[in-house]
Amino acid sequence: MEEQRDYSDRELLELILTPSGIDPAVRFLYRTHFDFLGIYVQQHSGTIEDAEDIFQEVVVAFIDLVQKNKFRGESTIKTFLFALNRNIWLNELKKRNRSSVREMKYETARPIEEAGISDYIAAREGRQQMMKLIESLGAVCQQILVAFYYHDMSIKQILDQLSYENEQVVRNKKHKCMQKLERLLSENPLLAKTLKTYSHYES
């Protein structure tokens, strides 16, 4: 039986760039990353067959980027593969015109860090609950809070995008929106804890 080797990120990149390295690199990627990436697809309206198909696309795209020297190594391979997997699957859902795309549109705005899958799922569920609360605050609060907490926009960036009078007006509106949100969160302490854990929470 062939010995299963583990590779560091640097070793894996070097392996992919050698003529005989593709097959062992693909086997290593499947062994170490398929379960993690497959869970994401299955948690977002996909089947195990979908997960396998998407994983094949992810591997082909990743190898192509490495061979063309377009993978810059600014993130770990695990993080990069997760982002590829997520984006390819979301594009597939769009092609299928799935209604679940609307529920996930805010996830594409932020990079996914190397958290465990259980932490990621818990965070996603918390964000979904938070989004429902934010939507209940009205259009103005939704615009400001989503821009600030989900898109990591600064007050100045929000001002430029939403055309308020000045930065202080944006801060005042954000503060009032947060007061409304905090009143709702006071009725749900568990959700309040989730917000502090998974958002850049500040009053």
LINURKA-V398022 format. One record per residue. N is the residue number from 1. RES is the residue in one small letter. D_LAST is the distance of its C-alpha to the last C-alpha in Angstrom with 1 decimal. Layout:
# LINURKA-V398022
N/RES/D_LAST + N/RES/D_LAST
This chain:
# LINURKA-V398022
1/m/59.0 + 2/e/56.9 + 3/e/54.6 + 4/q/50.9 + 5/r/49.3 + 6/d/45.7 + 7/y/44.6 + 8/s/41.9 + 9/d/40.0 + 10/r/42.4 + 11/e/45.4 + 12/l/44.5 + 13/l/44.2 + 14/e/47.5 + 15/l/49.0 + 16/i/48.0 + 17/l/49.7 + 18/t/53.0 + 19/p/55.5 + 20/s/55.9 + 21/g/52.3 + 22/i/50.9 + 23/d/52.2 + 24/p/51.0 + 25/a/47.6 + 26/v/47.2 + 27/r/48.3 + 28/f/45.8 + 29/l/42.9 + 30/y/44.0 + 31/r/44.3 + 32/t/41.0 + 33/h/38.7 + 34/f/40.1 + 35/d/38.8 + 36/f/35.2 + 37/l/35.3 + 38/g/37.4 + 39/i/34.9 + 40/y/32.4 + 41/v/35.0 + 42/q/36.0 + 43/q/32.5 + 44/h/32.2 + 45/s/35.3 + 46/g/37.8 + 47/t/41.0 + 48/i/42.4 + 49/e/44.7 + 50/d/41.8 + 51/a/40.2 + 52/e/43.6 + 53/d/44.1 + 54/i/40.6 + 55/f/41.0 + 56/q/44.3 + 57/e/42.7 + 58/v/40.0 + 59/v/42.7 + 60/v/44.9 + 61/a/42.1 + 62/f/41.0 + 63/i/44.5 + 64/d/45.2 + 65/l/42.2 + 66/v/43.3 + 67/q/46.9 + 68/k/46.0 + 69/n/43.9 + 70/k/40.7 + 71/f/38.7 + 72/r/37.1 + 73/g/35.8 + 74/e/32.2 + 75/s/31.1 + 76/t/33.1 + 77/i/35.7 + 78/k/34.0 + 79/t/30.7 + 80/f/32.8 + 81/l/34.9 + 82/f/32.0 + 83/a/30.6 + 84/l/34.2 + 85/n/34.7 + 86/r/31.5 + 87/n/32.4 + 88/i/36.0 + 89/w/35.3 + 90/l/32.9 + 91/n/35.5 + 92/e/38.1 + 93/l/36.1 + 94/k/35.9 + 95/k/39.7 + 96/r/40.1 + 97/n/37.9 + 98/r/35.9 + 99/s/33.4 + 100/s/31.1 + 101/v/30.4 + 102/r/27.9 + 103/e/26.0 + 104/m/25.8 + 105/k/25.2 + 106/y/21.6 + 107/e/22.9 + 108/t/25.0 + 109/a/22.1 + 110/r/21.2 + 111/p/23.8 + 112/i/24.5 + 113/e/24.5 + 114/e/27.3 + 115/a/26.0 + 116/g/28.5 + 117/i/29.2 + 118/s/28.1 + 119/d/24.7 + 120/y/24.5 + 121/i/25.7 + 122/a/23.2 + 123/a/20.3 + 124/r/21.9 + 125/e/22.3 + 126/g/18.6 + 127/r/17.7 + 128/q/20.4 + 129/q/19.0 + 130/m/15.5 + 131/m/17.2 + 132/k/19.2 + 133/l/16.2 + 134/i/14.6 + 135/e/18.2 + 136/s/18.5 + 137/l/15.8 + 138/g/18.3 + 139/a/19.2 + 140/v/16.9 + 141/c/13.6 + 142/q/15.5 + 143/q/16.4 + 144/i/13.1 + 145/l/11.2 + 146/v/14.4 + 147/a/15.0 + 148/f/11.7 + 149/y/11.6 + 150/y/15.3 + 151/h/17.0 + 152/d/15.0 + 153/m/15.5 + 154/s/14.3 + 155/i/13.4 + 156/k/17.1 + 157/q/18.3 + 158/i/16.5 + 159/l/18.1 + 160/d/21.4 + 161/q/21.3 + 162/l/20.3 + 163/s/22.1 + 164/y/19.8 + 165/e/21.1 + 166/n/19.0 + 167/e/15.8 + 168/q/14.5 + 169/v/15.2 + 170/v/13.2 + 171/r/10.1 + 172/n/10.8 + 173/k/11.6 + 174/k/8.5 + 175/h/6.5 + 176/k/9.4 + 177/c/9.5 + 178/m/6.3 + 179/q/7.9 + 180/k/11.0 + 181/l/10.1 + 182/e/8.9 + 183/r/12.3 + 184/l/14.1 + 185/l/12.8 + 186/s/13.9 + 187/e/17.2 + 188/n/17.2 + 189/p/16.1 + 190/l/17.8 + 191/l/15.9 + 192/a/12.5 + 193/k/14.1 + 194/t/15.3 + 195/l/12.0 + 196/k/10.8 + 197/t/14.4 + 198/y/15.0 + 199/s/11.9 + 200/h/10.0 + 201/y/7.0 + 202/e/3.8 + 203/s/0.0
